[in-house]
Amino acid sequence: MDAAEILKKIRTLEIKTRGLVETAFAGDYHSVFKGRGMNFEDVREYQPGDEIRTIDWNVTARLGTAFVKKFTEERELTVMLVVDVSASGNFGSVSQSKRELAAEVACLLAFSAIRNNDKVGLVLFTDRVELFIPPKKGRSHTLRLIREILFFEPRGRGTEPALALDYLNKIVTRRAVVFFISDFQAPDFSRALAVSGRRHDFVAIHIHDEREKVLPNIGIITLEDAETGDQIEINTADRTTRTRFSDLVNEHETELSRTLRRNNIDGIALQTGRDYLPPLRSFFKQRERRLAIRS
């Protein structure tokens, strides 16, 4: 793909996702990620209905009348996109690969963050950390992130999420919002996930393809592992084989869901070839309601 085609694809993706941000998604994002705390701004006289806990007793004693503290929300957040670019992401049985879907979702999240004046950074990983771009603001920075997610050529082919999470925890020392985007076809990384879940506001986005769940009945086929190159010949006409395949996938997804719940990590499942906006918006609405109950 030449430079003109790359620019065209990035520009098309920018137009689509920015439109979604402006019309539908930005409010969802803002309502859930409201900043990490409150900053003291000033004092004013106490008014009936004010929280007693906000009374500034030093000023009250000095002036002889009750004053309360005024606070403003610390709006700026750091958002980290941690994206799996291993070889399995190149698979897609429809018009879209898993990596292309990951890039589009990451683009939507990045523009939502930028619109809220948040900083966005990027970690790309395979069986190693491939690329780190420190958090910054601005459209040109966001477009660079999207270009790298779409077109970066990794050296590794496998998937080692634990390495990426250990790296993230070392370089991002303050609490951040982390969107971890992967197909989760990886060895166990629950320990690193538990650490990241405690340190950050962590959201796992599971990208999958329909053909990874259900085998079509098309006779004898050869399957190749995109990451290892290992091949296996199976007879898809055999119902037991198809059932066993589906059972293995379901077991893996059940274990992933259990691991996320155990570590109080939110998860979103997205499928190639399907509109990702409804499940994303549903997730944000549910999370907003949950946060409202807690507060």
ZIFEN-V664802 format. One record per residue. PSI is psi in radians with two decimals (999 if undefined). OMEGA is omega in degrees with one decimal (none if undefined). D_LAST is the distance of its C-alpha to the last C-alpha in Angstrom with 1 decimal. Layout:
PSI;OMEGA;D_LAST  PSI;OMEGA;D_LAST
//
This chain:
2.19;-177.7;50.2  3.05;-174.6;51.4  -0.68;-178.7;49.5  -0.72;179.4;49.7  -0.68;178.5;48.3  -0.83;179.4;45.4  -0.69;-179.9;44.6  -0.75;-178.8;44.9  -0.73;178.7;42.4  -0.75;-179.3;39.9  -0.73;178.3;40.3  -0.75;179.7;40.0  -0.67;178.5;36.7  -0.82;-178.6;35.4  -0.78;-178.4;36.4  -0.88;-174.2;34.8  -0.61;176.2;31.4  -0.66;177.1;31.2  -0.73;177.9;31.9  -0.69;178.6;29.0  -0.82;-176.3;26.6  -0.62;-171.4;27.9  -0.43;-169.9;27.9  -0.59;-161.8;25.1  -0.48;-172.6;22.9  -0.70;179.3;21.9  -0.68;177.2;19.2  -0.80;-178.5;17.7  -0.85;-176.0;17.9  -0.67;-175.8;16.4  -0.40;-177.0;13.3  -0.65;-177.8;12.5  1.59;-169.5;14.0  0.21;-178.4;13.1  2.80;-171.3;14.7  -0.09;-179.7;14.4  -2.91;-178.3;13.7  2.43;178.3;14.8  2.40;176.2;18.5  2.32;-177.5;20.2  -0.86;-172.8;22.4  -3.08;173.1;24.1  2.73;174.4;24.2  2.90;-179.5;24.9  2.53;178.6;26.0  2.42;175.8;23.6  2.58;178.9;23.0  2.30;-178.2;22.2  -0.29;177.9;18.5  2.59;176.5;17.5  2.25;178.8;15.3  -0.56;-178.3;17.9  -0.35;-177.9;16.2  0.02;179.1;17.2  2.27;174.0;20.8  1.77;-171.9;23.2  -0.53;178.3;25.6  -0.83;179.8;28.4  -0.71;179.1;28.7  -0.79;-179.5;28.5  -0.64;-176.5;31.3  -0.66;-174.9;33.4  -0.19;175.8;33.3  0.13;175.6;33.3  2.70;-171.6;30.5  2.32;174.0;26.7  2.56;177.4;25.0  2.73;177.8;21.4  2.46;174.7;20.2  2.39;-179.1;19.4  2.62;170.2;17.3  2.59;-178.9;17.6  2.35;172.7;15.5  1.70;-166.6;17.4  -0.67;-170.5;18.0  2.28;175.9;20.5  2.83;168.0;19.8  2.16;179.0;22.4  2.24;177.3;22.8  2.19;172.5;25.3  2.02;178.1;27.2  1.93;-166.7;28.9  2.26;176.8;31.5  2.07;178.2;34.0  0.52;177.9;37.5  2.95;-171.8;39.5  -0.49;-179.2;42.5  -0.35;179.1;40.8  -0.25;179.5;38.7  -0.14;-178.1;41.9  2.49;174.0;42.2  2.13;-176.8;41.6  -0.08;178.7;43.5  -2.62;-175.7;42.7  0.05;-170.8;42.9  2.33;175.0;40.1  2.89;178.1;39.8  -0.63;179.9;36.6  -0.65;178.2;36.9  -0.69;177.3;37.2  -0.73;178.1;34.1  -0.74;-179.6;32.2  -0.70;-178.3;33.5  -0.74;178.4;32.5  -0.74;178.1;28.9  -0.67;178.5;28.8  -0.79;178.8;30.3  -0.79;-179.9;27.7  -0.70;-179.3;24.9  -0.80;-179.9;26.9  -0.56;174.9;27.6  -0.74;179.3;24.0  -0.79;-179.2;23.1  -0.69;179.7;26.2  -0.49;177.9;25.3  0.22;177.5;22.0  0.51;175.6;24.2  2.77;174.9;23.1  2.52;-178.6;25.8  2.32;175.5;26.9  3.02;-173.4;29.1  2.40;167.3;30.9  2.15;171.9;32.2  2.38;-178.5;34.8  2.71;169.0;36.0  -2.04;170.7;38.5  0.23;175.8;40.0  2.92;172.2;39.5  2.04;-174.4;37.5  -0.65;-173.4;39.4  2.43;171.7;37.7  2.21;174.3;35.1  2.04;-176.8;34.3  2.67;-179.5;32.2  2.32;175.2;29.2  3.07;176.6;30.4  2.95;170.1;29.8  2.66;-177.4;32.1  -0.79;-176.9;33.7  -0.65;176.6;36.7  -0.77;179.7;34.6  -0.73;179.3;32.6  -0.59;176.2;36.0  -0.73;178.2;37.3  -0.78;-177.7;34.4  -0.71;178.4;35.2  -0.74;-178.4;38.9  -0.72;179.9;38.4  -0.71;-177.6;36.2  -0.73;-165.7;38.9  -0.03;178.3;42.1  2.37;179.3;41.7  1.78;-175.2;44.4  2.69;175.1;43.2  -0.63;-179.0;45.6  2.86;177.8;44.0  -0.45;-177.1;43.8  -3.01;-177.8;41.8  2.10;176.5;38.0  1.39;-178.4;36.6  -0.55;-177.4;32.8  -0.67;178.9;32.7  -0.75;-179.8;34.8  -0.71;-178.4;32.6  -0.68;176.1;29.4  -0.73;178.7;31.3  -0.79;179.3;32.5  -0.79;-177.1;29.1  -0.45;178.9;27.7  -0.66;-172.9;30.8  -0.41;178.9;30.7  1.66;-172.0;27.0  -0.50;177.1;26.1  2.73;-179.9;22.8  2.31;-178.9;19.7  2.87;169.0;20.2  2.09;-175.9;19.2  2.11;171.6;21.9  1.94;-177.6;23.3  1.92;-171.7;25.9  2.04;-174.5;28.4  2.84;170.2;31.2  -0.06;175.1;33.2  0.48;171.7;32.5  1.43;-167.8;36.1  2.79;172.9;36.2  2.92;-176.5;36.8  2.28;177.7;34.1  0.53;-173.4;31.7  -0.57;-179.6;28.9  -0.87;179.0;29.3  -0.62;178.5;28.8  -0.70;179.6;25.9  -0.74;179.8;24.1  -0.81;-179.5;24.7  -0.64;179.4;23.4  -0.55;177.6;20.3  -0.62;-175.2;19.4  -0.53;-171.0;20.4  2.89;170.0;19.1  1.74;-163.3;16.6  2.25;177.5;19.2  2.12;179.5;20.0  2.16;179.1;23.4  1.95;-174.8;25.4  1.98;179.0;28.3  2.21;178.2;31.4  2.94;179.5;34.1  2.51;-175.8;37.2  -0.67;-177.1;38.5  -0.21;175.8;41.7  -0.12;-178.9;40.0  -0.63;-173.8;38.9  2.17;176.7;42.0  2.33;175.3;45.6  2.65;178.6;48.0  1.51;-175.4;51.2  0.39;176.2;53.6  -2.67;-176.8;55.9  2.21;179.3;56.3  2.81;175.2;54.2  2.15;177.6;53.6  2.41;178.5;50.1  2.30;174.9;49.5  2.04;-175.5;46.6  -0.44;-174.6;45.8  -0.57;-177.6;44.7  -0.35;-176.0;47.5  -0.06;179.3;50.3  2.46;179.8;50.9  2.61;176.6;52.4  2.42;179.1;52.6  2.22;-179.7;54.6  2.72;179.1;53.3  1.78;-176.9;54.5  -0.20;177.0;51.8  -0.28;179.3;54.2  2.05;-176.7;53.5  -0.64;179.5;50.8  -0.69;178.8;50.0  -0.79;-179.6;49.4  -0.71;179.7;47.0  -0.76;179.7;45.1  -0.70;178.1;45.0  -0.85;179.9;43.7  -0.67;179.5;40.8  -0.73;179.7;40.0  -0.74;178.5;39.8  -0.78;-179.7;37.5  -0.68;177.6;35.2  -0.74;179.7;35.3  -0.77;-178.3;34.3  -0.63;177.3;31.3  -0.74;179.5;30.2  -0.69;177.2;30.4  -0.81;179.1;28.5  -0.69;179.3;25.6  -0.73;179.6;25.8  -0.74;179.8;25.7  -0.78;180.0;22.7  -0.71;-178.7;20.7  -0.52;-178.6;22.0  0.25;178.4;20.6  0.75;180.0;17.2  2.28;178.0;18.5  2.52;178.8;18.1  2.55;175.9;21.5  2.30;177.5;23.2  2.20;179.7;26.8  2.52;-177.2;29.1  2.41;177.5;32.8  2.52;177.9;35.7  -0.04;178.7;37.3  2.67;178.8;34.3  2.09;-177.1;31.9  -0.24;-174.6;28.9  -0.79;179.9;26.8  -0.85;178.7;25.8  -0.56;176.7;24.3  -0.82;-179.1;22.6  -0.66;177.9;21.0  -0.74;177.7;20.1  -0.82;-177.3;18.4  -0.67;178.6;16.4  -0.77;179.1;15.5  -0.72;-179.8;14.4  -0.68;178.3;12.3  -0.75;178.9;10.6  -0.70;-179.5;10.0  -0.73;178.4;8.8  -0.64;179.3;6.2  -0.67;178.8;5.2  -0.72;-178.4;5.5  -0.63;-176.7;3.8  999;none;0.0
//
